[in-house]
């Protein structure tokens, strides 16, 4: 036995207690947080029901292939809708959706969307007269007037003004994947987009905004990924310098954003066009953003000043992190698998959401047009589906964190560095899925 001295007194310590215990993983394990796992399973049972309902009640074909205003899905043979004389047509060769009067604001003012037709091809150049519309129909077999009007009567019938598109017909190209004829002229495109988005609810507005800025979002994702890789390698070699650079950039960025927002608000207050309601809303919104950014900037600057002595500890933690990653380098690929799983889940989630959006009953309107009214309860399913997106995505990310933690414990804290554990990531995944899924939930 050995002796230990503490505050001038001596007492015996058993050799068994002072002997360093050989490191080993926990042998006896048990499942943790089982009630949460059961709750998550029941929640996902509801999500599976919504998926099945969207497949049965939804009409994904209308969304993917497009449909006209008379109850026909483009690119397929249709069954007739009772009360709609122009429904039930064979549109096998007409795979594109053409919107009549897409540039006409009067359609928007009446609260109706533009009349849609199934055509075999979109007009690639501007058509200025009905003769050119007729010639386009004869050459390409693509009829741009309502189906009830024969192409031979485009220039002779007195009803051609109401059954044919308003002249001139702008050039358009089919949108990739969805086969919609989208106007190519900038003025018409902006009006066309406003007609489609005008009566959309909040969810459709969000989706429309995402689609409108998809190029910017994709570019920012690629830039963020490249910046993350650069930061990863920079932290490995110049940790101390990089910490000070990041803190300086954060301070300058906060001050810059705060200053720009106040300058924009000042510019709005001196603008003579602020009598418009839209400009007033923008000015109030800019003032709110400026105040919030100022409060956040003050709080963060105070926090940085208070914790400035902890920078040395941060650098030491980064050195420890570098050593840990060096002991298990395959952990660098773990986020790629997580990203692939998340993308698969998000694609499935969007597909179900869009199928829910097409779940509706056909109603015949004036002029024989057909509209699809959403079924009762669909809006509540959307909110349930949204909670499923957040909870499941966070569950996948929590599984990644627990996998990384288990692999780090097995590699970095292994006292026998000459005998590293075999397959630490796979063993960590095994432990996670067998015992700790409830904790991840």
C-alpha positions in Angstrom: 0.0 0.0 0.0 1.1 3.5 -0.6 0.7 6.7 1.5 -0.8 10.1 0.6 -0.3 13.3 2.4 -3.1 15.9 2.5 -3.1 19.1 4.6 -0.3 17.7 6.8 -2.1 14.4 7.6 -1.2 11.0 6.3 -3.5 8.1 5.6 -3.3 4.9 3.7 -4.7 4.3 0.3 -5.3 0.8 -1.0 -3.1 -0.3 -3.9 -6.2 -1.4 -5.7 -7.6 2.1 -5.6 -4.4 3.8 -6.8 -3.8 1.3 -9.6 -4.7 2.8 -13.0 -7.7 0.9 -14.4 -7.2 -0.5 -17.8 -9.4 1.4 -20.3 -12.2 -0.5 -21.9 -15.6 0.3 -23.3 -18.7 -0.3 -21.2 -19.5 -4.0 -21.2 -23.1 -4.0 -19.9 -25.3 -1.7 -21.9 -29.0 -1.0 -21.8 -31.4 1.0 -24.1 -31.8 4.6 -23.1 -34.8 6.9 -23.5 -37.1 4.2 -24.7 -40.3 6.2 -24.3 -39.0 8.8 -26.7 -38.2 6.1 -29.3 -41.8 4.8 -29.0 -43.2 8.3 -29.4 -41.0 8.8 -32.5 -42.2 5.5 -33.9 -45.8 6.5 -33.4 -45.1 9.9 -35.0 -43.6 8.2 -38.0 -46.6 5.9 -38.3 -48.6 9.1 -38.9 -46.0 10.3 -41.5 -46.3 6.9 -43.3 -50.1 7.3 -43.3 -49.7 10.8 -44.9 -47.3 9.3 -47.5 -49.8 6.6 -48.4 -52.7 9.1 -48.5 -50.7 11.5 -50.8 -50.1 8.6 -53.2 -53.8 7.5 -53.2 -55.5 10.9 -53.1 -52.9 13.0 -54.7 -52.3 13.4 -58.4 -48.6 13.7 -58.9 -49.1 13.3 -62.6 -50.8 16.7 -62.8 -47.8 18.3 -61.1 -45.1 16.5 -63.1 -46.7 16.5 -66.5 -48.9 19.5 -66.2 -52.6 19.9 -66.9 -54.8 22.3 -68.8 -57.8 24.3 -67.6 -60.3 21.7 -68.8 -59.3 18.7 -66.7 -56.8 17.1 -69.0 -53.3 15.9 -68.0 -50.8 16.6 -70.7 -48.9 13.7 -72.2 -51.5 11.0 -71.4 -54.9 9.8 -72.3 -57.5 11.3 -70.0 -60.9 10.2 -68.6 -63.8 12.7 -69.0 -64.9 14.9 -66.1 -68.6 15.2 -65.7 -69.9 18.6 -66.8 -66.7 19.5 -68.6 -67.2 19.0 -72.4 -63.5 19.6 -73.3 -62.2 17.0 -70.8 -61.3 13.4 -71.5 -59.1 14.1 -74.5 -56.1 12.1 -75.7 -53.1 14.3 -75.0 -50.4 11.7 -75.6 -48.6 13.8 -78.2 -49.2 17.1 -76.4 -46.7 17.1 -73.6 -46.2 20.9 -72.9 -48.4 23.3 -71.0 -49.1 26.6 -72.8 -50.6 29.5 -70.8 -52.8 31.8 -72.7 -52.6 35.6 -71.9 -49.8 35.0 -69.4 -48.8 38.7 -69.8 -52.4 40.0 -69.4 -52.9 41.7 -66.0 -56.7 41.7 -66.5 -56.6 37.9 -65.9 -54.9 38.5 -62.5 -57.5 41.3 -61.6 -60.4 38.9 -62.1 -58.8 36.5 -59.7 -58.4 33.8 -62.3 -55.2 32.1 -63.4 -54.2 32.1 -67.0 -56.0 29.6 -69.2 -53.8 26.6 -69.8 -53.7 24.3 -72.9 -51.8 21.2 -73.7 -49.7 21.7 -76.8 -47.1 19.7 -78.7 -44.5 22.5 -78.8 -44.0 26.0 -77.4 -43.8 29.0 -79.8 -40.1 29.8 -80.0 -40.6 33.1 -81.7 -43.1 35.9 -81.3 -46.4 35.5 -83.2 -47.9 38.9 -84.1 -51.1 37.9 -86.0 -53.7 35.2 -86.0 -52.4 34.1 -89.4 -49.0 33.3 -87.8 -50.8 31.5 -85.0 -52.7 29.4 -87.6 -49.5 28.8 -89.6 -47.7 27.6 -86.4 -50.6 25.2 -85.7 -50.5 23.8 -89.2 -46.7 23.3 -89.3 -46.1 22.1 -85.8 -49.5 20.6 -84.9 -49.5 22.8 -81.8 -52.9 24.6 -81.3 -52.6 27.7 -79.2 -56.4 28.4 -79.1 -59.1 26.6 -77.1 -59.8 23.1 -78.3 -63.4 23.9 -79.4 -62.0 26.2 -82.1 -60.7 24.4 -85.2 -57.4 25.8 -86.6 -59.0 26.5 -89.9 -61.3 29.0 -88.2 -58.6 30.9 -86.4 -58.8 33.8 -88.8 -62.5 33.5 -89.7 -64.4 32.9 -86.5 -65.8 35.9 -84.6 -65.0 34.2 -81.3 -61.3 33.9 -82.1 -60.6 37.0 -80.0 -61.8 35.2 -76.8 -60.7 31.7 -77.6 -57.2 32.5 -78.9 -54.3 34.1 -77.0 -54.0 37.8 -77.0 -51.6 39.1 -79.6 -48.7 39.2 -79.8 -47.9 35.8 -78.4 -44.4 36.0 -76.7 -41.7 33.4 -77.4 -41.5 30.7 -74.8 -39.4 27.6 -73.9 -40.4 24.6 -71.9 -39.2 24.6 -68.3 -36.9 21.7 -67.7 -38.6 18.6 -66.1 -42.0 20.2 -65.7 -42.7 21.0 -69.4 -44.3 24.4 -68.9 -44.0 27.0 -71.6 -42.3 29.9 -69.8 -42.3 33.3 -71.5 -38.8 34.5 -72.5 -39.2 38.2 -72.6 -38.3 39.8 -69.2 -41.5 42.0 -68.9 -43.8 39.1 -69.7 -42.0 36.7 -67.4 -42.3 39.0 -64.4 -46.1 39.5 -65.0 -46.5 35.8 -65.6 -44.8 34.9 -62.3 -46.9 37.4 -60.4 -50.1 35.9 -61.8 -49.1 32.4 -60.7 -47.9 33.4 -57.3 -50.6 36.0 -56.5 -53.2 33.7 -54.9 -50.8 31.2 -53.4 -50.8 30.6 -49.7 -47.8 31.0 -47.4 -46.3 27.6 -48.1 -46.6 28.1 -51.9 -45.0 31.5 -51.5 -42.0 30.0 -49.7 -41.6 27.3 -52.4 -41.9 29.9 -55.1 -39.3 32.0 -53.5 -36.9 29.0 -53.2 -37.4 28.2 -56.8 -36.9 31.8 -57.9 -33.6 32.0 -56.0 -32.4 28.4 -56.6 -29.3 29.5 -58.5 -28.2 31.8 -55.6 -29.0 29.2 -53.0 -27.0 26.5 -54.9 -24.1 28.9 -55.4 -24.1 29.8 -51.7 -24.1 26.1 -50.8 -21.1 25.4 -53.0 -19.3 28.4 -51.6 -20.1 27.3 -48.0 -18.7 23.8 -48.7 -15.5 25.2 -50.1 -15.1 27.6 -47.2 -15.6 24.8 -44.7 -12.8 22.8 -46.3 -10.5 25.8 -46.3 -11.3 26.5 -42.7 -10.7 22.8 -41.8 -7.2 22.8 -43.2 -6.5 26.3 -41.9 -7.4 25.3 -38.3 -5.0 22.5 -38.5 -1.9 24.6 -39.3 -2.6 28.2 -38.1 -5.1 27.9 -35.3 -3.9 30.9 -33.2 -3.7 33.3 -36.1 -7.0 32.1 -37.5 -8.9 32.6 -34.3 -7.8 36.2 -34.1 -8.7 36.7 -37.8 -12.2 35.2 -37.3 -12.9 37.4 -34.2 -11.8 40.5 -36.1 -14.0 39.5 -39.1 -16.9 38.9 -36.9 -16.6 42.3 -35.2 -16.1 44.1 -38.5 -19.0 42.2 -40.1 -21.4 43.0 -37.3 -20.5 46.7 -37.4 -20.8 46.7 -41.2 -24.2 45.0 -41.3 -25.5 47.3 -38.6 -24.2 50.4 -40.4 -25.7 49.3 -43.8 -29.1 48.7 -42.3 -29.2 52.1 -40.6 -28.0 53.8 -43.8 -30.8 52.0 -45.8 -33.4 53.2 -43.3 -32.0 56.7 -43.5 -32.2 56.5 -47.3 -35.8 55.4 -47.1 -36.8 58.3 -44.8 -35.4 60.8 -47.4 -37.0 59.1 -50.3 -39.9 61.0 -51.8 -41.8 57.8 -52.8 -42.4 56.7 -49.3 -46.0 57.7 -49.6 -46.7 54.3 -51.1 -47.9 51.6 -48.8 -45.2 49.2 -50.0 -42.4 51.7 -49.4 -43.8 52.4 -45.9 -43.8 48.7 -45.1 -40.2 48.5 -46.4 -39.1 51.4 -44.2 -40.7 50.0 -41.1 -39.2 46.5 -41.8 -35.8 48.1 -42.3 -36.1 50.0 -39.0 -37.0 46.8 -37.2 -34.0 44.9 -38.8 -31.7 47.8 -37.9 -32.8 47.8 -34.2 -32.5 44.0 -33.9 -29.0 44.0 -35.6 -27.9 46.8 -33.2 -29.0 44.9 -30.1 -27.4 41.7 -31.4 -24.2 43.5 -32.2 -23.9 45.1 -28.7 -24.6 41.8 -27.0 -22.0 39.9 -29.1 -19.4 42.6 -28.8 -19.9 42.6 -25.0 -19.6 38.8 -25.0 -16.4 38.8 -27.0 -14.9 41.4 -24.8 -15.8 39.5 -21.6 -14.5 36.1 -22.9 -11.3 37.5 -24.6 -9.1 35.7 -22.1 -10.6 32.4 -23.2 -8.9 32.6 -26.6 -5.9 30.6 -25.4 -8.3 27.8 -24.2 -10.0 27.8 -27.6 -6.6 27.3 -29.3 -5.8 24.4 -27.0 -9.1 22.8 -27.8 -8.5 23.1 -31.5 -5.1 21.4 -31.1 -6.9 18.6 -29.2 -9.4 18.3 -32.0 -6.7 18.1 -34.6 -5.1 15.2 -32.7 -8.4 13.5 -32.4 -9.2 13.7 -36.1 -5.6 12.5 -36.8 -6.3 9.4 -34.8 -9.5 8.6 -36.7 -9.3 10.4 -40.2 -12.3 8.6 -41.7 -14.5 10.8 -39.5 -14.0 13.5 -42.1 -16.2 11.5 -44.5 -19.0 11.0 -42.0 -20.7 14.3 -42.9 -20.9 13.2 -46.5 -22.9 10.1 -45.6 -25.1 12.3 -43.4 -25.6 14.7 -46.2 -26.6 11.9 -48.6 -29.2 10.6 -46.2 -30.6 14.1 -45.5 -30.9 14.8 -49.3 -32.7 11.5 -49.8 -35.1 12.3 -47.0 -35.7 15.9 -48.2 -36.4 14.7 -51.7 -39.0 12.2 -50.3 -40.4 14.9 -48.1 -40.9 17.4 -51.0 -42.4 14.6 -53.2 -45.0 13.9 -50.5 -45.6 17.6 -50.0 -46.3 18.2 -53.7 -48.5 15.1 -53.8 -50.5 16.6 -51.0 -50.8 19.8 -52.9 -52.4 18.0 -55.8 -54.9 16.1 -53.6 -58.2 17.7 -54.5 -61.6 17.2 -56.1 -62.5 18.4 -59.6 -65.0 21.2 -59.8 -66.4 22.5 -63.1 -66.4 26.3 -63.3 -67.8 28.7 -65.9 -66.9 28.1 -69.5 -66.3 24.4 -68.8 -63.0 25.0 -67.0 -62.0 22.6 -64.2 -60.4 23.6 -60.9 -59.2 21.3 -58.2 -60.2 22.2 -54.7 -58.0 20.9 -51.8 -59.6 18.3 -49.7 -60.5 19.1 -46.1 -57.8 18.4 -43.6 -54.9 18.8 -46.1 -53.7 21.9 -44.4 -53.3 20.1 -41.1 -51.4 17.4 -42.8 -49.0 20.0 -44.2 -48.2 21.2 -40.6 -47.8 17.6 -39.4 -45.5 17.0 -42.4 -43.5 20.1 -41.6 -42.9 18.9 -38.0 -41.8 15.6 -39.4 -39.2 17.4 -41.6 -37.7 19.3 -38.6 -37.8 16.4 -36.1 -36.4 13.8 -38.5 -33.7 16.0 -39.9 -32.6 16.8 -36.3 -32.7 13.1 -35.5 -30.4 12.3 -38.4 -28.0 15.1 -37.3 -28.1 13.8 -33.7 -27.2 10.3 -34.9 -24.2 11.8 -36.6 -23.1 13.6 -33.4 -23.4 10.4 -31.4 -21.5 8.4 -34.0 -18.7 10.9 -34.0 -18.6 11.0 -30.2 -18.5 7.2 -29.9 -15.7 6.9 -32.5 -13.7 9.7 -30.8 -14.0 7.9 -27.4 -12.8 4.6 -29.0 -9.9 6.2 -30.9 -8.6 9.2 -29.0 -9.1 8.0 -25.4 -7.7 4.5 -26.2 -4.7 4.2 -23.8 -3.0 1.7 -25.9 -2.1 3.9 -28.9 -0.2 1.1 -30.5 -3.3 -1.1 -30.8 -6.1 1.2 -32.2 -9.6 -0.3 -32.2 -10.8 -1.8 -35.4 -13.7 -0.1 -37.3 -14.5 2.5 -34.6 -17.1 4.3 -36.7 -19.0 1.1 -37.5 -18.9 -0.1 -33.9 -20.1 3.4 -32.8 -23.0 3.1 -35.3 -23.8 -0.4 -34.0 -24.0 0.9 -30.4 -26.1 3.8 -31.4 -28.8 1.8 -33.3 -28.9 -0.9 -30.7 -29.0 1.1 -27.5 -29.2 4.9 -28.0 -31.7 5.7 -30.7 -34.1 7.0 -28.0 -31.5 9.5 -26.8 -30.9 10.7 -30.4 -34.7 11.2 -30.8 
